Amino acid sequence: MLSCAGQPEEDIDSQENNEDPGPTFESECAADNEVFFQLENYGYQYDTNVTFNGTLDIVRTEWLVKNDSTAELKMYNYELGAPDTSSNYQVYVELHTKNGETLQSGSYPYQEWDANMWSKVNIISSTGTVYFNWSMGMPKQGHVVLNYYDDDKACGEFLLEVNKPDATTIGHVVLNGNWKTSD
């Protein structure tokens, strides 16, 4: 039997079955979490200057797509119910789009309110919250890359840094590396 285009029906069926399913979590998110966090000369909202310099061993994650233009990522280097210590950190990320854009793979600049895609990132501990504070004349803070996402999982990369160690409200704060939610 021939179809409207003159091809046998079985050829059309096999073409439909061979369509590329698109990116998957497994294909796009091969890299493990390698989140490097550096915090030096930072005293904003803290009683003393706080220091941390090393890889955050991410042990649990939460990913929530709130709607077609907002998602939230929480990454923890401690188990639920673990005792509070000054080295327990939660990386809290918001990804936003606007002006008709929807969540998509790409670069989300840090707090670029005028951009169609932007991010907000805080690092929360039992002793306070770390911000990527900025002042005039400094380079931009950086961005969060979203490589892949679906309703349950996501992956990407952090490329964030501020460096003004003589100002304790800014300090030297770095968050770099690959991230992915638990599969």
C-alpha positions as CSV (number, residue, x, y, z in Angstrom):
1,M,0.0,0.0,0.0
2,L,1.2,3.5,-0.8
3,S,0.9,6.6,1.3
4,C,0.0,10.1,0.0
5,A,3.6,10.8,-0.6
6,G,4.0,7.7,-2.7
7,Q,6.1,5.8,-0.1
8,P,5.1,2.5,1.3
9,E,3.4,2.9,4.7
10,E,6.0,0.7,6.5
11,D,8.8,3.2,5.4
12,I,6.9,6.1,7.0
13,D,6.3,4.1,10.2
14,S,10.0,3.3,10.5
15,Q,11.0,6.9,9.9
16,E,8.7,8.0,12.7
17,N,10.3,5.4,15.0
18,N,13.8,6.6,14.2
19,E,13.3,10.1,15.4
20,D,15.9,11.5,17.8
21,P,14.4,11.5,21.2
22,G,16.5,14.6,22.1
23,P,18.8,15.2,25.0
24,T,18.4,13.0,28.2
25,F,19.7,13.4,31.7
26,E,22.1,10.5,31.1
27,S,23.6,12.0,27.9
28,E,23.8,15.6,29.1
29,C,24.7,15.1,32.8
30,A,27.7,12.6,32.8
31,A,29.9,14.8,35.0
32,D,29.6,14.3,38.8
33,N,29.2,17.1,41.3
34,E,32.5,19.0,41.6
35,V,31.4,22.1,43.4
36,F,34.2,24.2,44.6
37,F,33.4,26.9,47.2
38,Q,35.8,29.5,48.5
39,L,34.9,32.0,51.1
40,E,37.6,34.4,52.5
41,N,37.4,37.8,54.3
42,Y,33.6,37.6,54.3
43,G,31.8,39.1,57.3
44,Y,28.5,40.4,56.0
45,Q,25.8,39.3,58.5
46,Y,28.4,37.2,60.5
47,D,29.9,37.9,63.9
48,T,33.4,37.2,62.5
49,N,35.0,36.8,59.1
50,V,34.2,33.3,57.8
51,T,36.6,31.1,55.8
52,F,35.9,28.0,53.7
53,N,38.1,26.7,50.9
54,G,37.4,23.4,49.3
55,T,35.0,21.1,47.5
56,L,31.5,20.8,48.8
57,D,30.7,17.2,49.0
58,I,27.0,17.3,47.8
59,V,25.1,14.5,49.5
60,R,21.5,15.5,48.6
61,T,19.7,17.8,46.2
62,E,16.2,19.2,45.5
63,W,15.0,20.3,42.1
64,L,11.7,22.0,41.7
65,V,10.3,23.5,38.4
66,K,7.7,26.0,39.8
67,N,6.4,26.9,36.4
68,D,7.6,27.3,32.8
69,S,9.8,30.3,33.7
70,T,11.1,29.5,37.3
71,A,13.0,26.7,38.8
72,E,14.7,26.2,42.2
73,L,17.7,24.1,43.1
74,K,18.9,23.3,46.6
75,M,22.1,21.4,47.1
76,Y,23.4,20.3,50.6
77,N,26.7,19.0,51.8
78,Y,25.0,17.4,54.8
79,E,22.3,14.8,55.4
80,L,18.8,15.7,56.5
81,G,18.8,15.8,60.3
82,A,22.6,16.2,60.7
83,P,23.7,18.3,63.6
84,D,24.3,22.0,62.7
85,T,27.9,22.9,62.2
86,S,29.5,25.9,60.7
87,S,30.6,23.8,57.7
88,N,27.1,22.7,56.7
89,Y,26.2,24.6,53.6
90,Q,23.1,24.7,51.4
91,V,23.6,26.2,47.9
92,Y,20.3,27.8,47.0
93,V,19.7,28.7,43.3
94,E,16.8,30.3,41.5
95,L,16.6,30.3,37.7
96,H,14.2,32.8,36.1
97,T,13.1,33.7,32.6
98,K,10.8,36.5,31.4
99,N,9.5,38.4,28.3
100,G,8.1,35.2,26.8
101,E,11.2,33.1,27.4
102,T,10.7,29.8,29.1
103,L,13.2,27.7,31.1
104,Q,15.9,26.4,28.7
105,S,19.4,25.2,28.5
106,G,21.8,28.2,28.6
107,S,23.6,30.8,30.7
108,Y,21.7,32.5,33.5
109,P,23.7,35.7,34.6
110,Y,23.7,36.4,38.3
111,Q,20.9,38.9,39.2
112,E,20.8,40.5,35.7
113,W,17.3,41.8,36.2
114,D,17.1,43.3,32.7
115,A,18.1,40.0,31.0
116,N,15.5,37.5,29.8
117,M,17.3,34.8,31.7
118,W,18.9,35.4,35.1
119,S,19.8,33.6,38.3
120,K,20.1,34.2,42.0
121,V,22.5,32.2,44.2
122,N,22.9,32.2,48.0
123,I,25.0,29.9,50.2
124,I,23.2,29.3,53.5
125,S,24.7,28.0,56.7
126,S,23.6,27.8,60.3
127,T,25.6,31.0,61.0
128,G,24.4,33.2,58.1
129,T,23.9,33.6,54.4
130,V,26.6,34.3,51.9
131,Y,25.8,36.6,48.9
132,F,27.8,37.4,45.8
133,N,27.8,41.1,46.8
134,W,29.2,43.6,44.3
135,S,30.2,47.2,44.1
136,M,30.8,49.6,41.2
137,G,33.9,48.9,39.2
138,M,34.1,45.2,39.9
139,P,33.7,42.6,37.2
140,K,30.2,41.0,37.0
141,Q,29.6,38.1,39.4
142,G,29.2,35.5,36.8
143,H,26.5,33.0,35.9
144,V,24.9,29.6,36.3
145,V,24.7,27.4,33.3
146,L,21.8,25.0,32.9
147,N,22.8,22.2,30.6
148,Y,19.7,20.0,31.0
149,Y,16.5,19.9,32.9
150,D,13.2,18.1,33.2
151,D,10.6,18.1,36.0
152,D,12.7,15.7,38.1
153,K,16.4,16.3,37.3
154,A,18.8,18.9,36.1
155,C,22.5,19.6,35.6
156,G,24.8,22.5,34.8
157,E,27.8,24.5,36.0
158,F,28.5,27.3,38.5
159,L,30.8,30.1,37.3
160,L,30.5,32.7,40.1
161,E,33.1,34.9,41.8
162,V,33.4,38.2,43.6
163,N,36.8,39.3,44.9
164,K,37.2,42.4,47.0
165,P,38.9,41.1,50.2
166,D,39.4,44.5,51.7
167,A,35.6,44.9,51.9
168,T,34.2,42.3,54.4
169,T,30.7,42.9,52.9
170,I,32.0,41.4,49.7
171,G,35.2,39.4,50.5
172,H,36.3,36.7,48.1
173,V,33.5,34.3,47.3
174,V,33.8,31.6,44.6
175,L,31.4,29.0,43.5
176,N,32.6,27.0,40.5
177,G,32.1,23.6,39.0
178,N,29.8,21.0,37.6
179,W,26.5,20.2,39.4
180,K,23.7,17.8,38.9
181,T,20.8,16.6,40.9
182,S,20.6,13.1,42.3
183,D,19.5,10.6,39.7
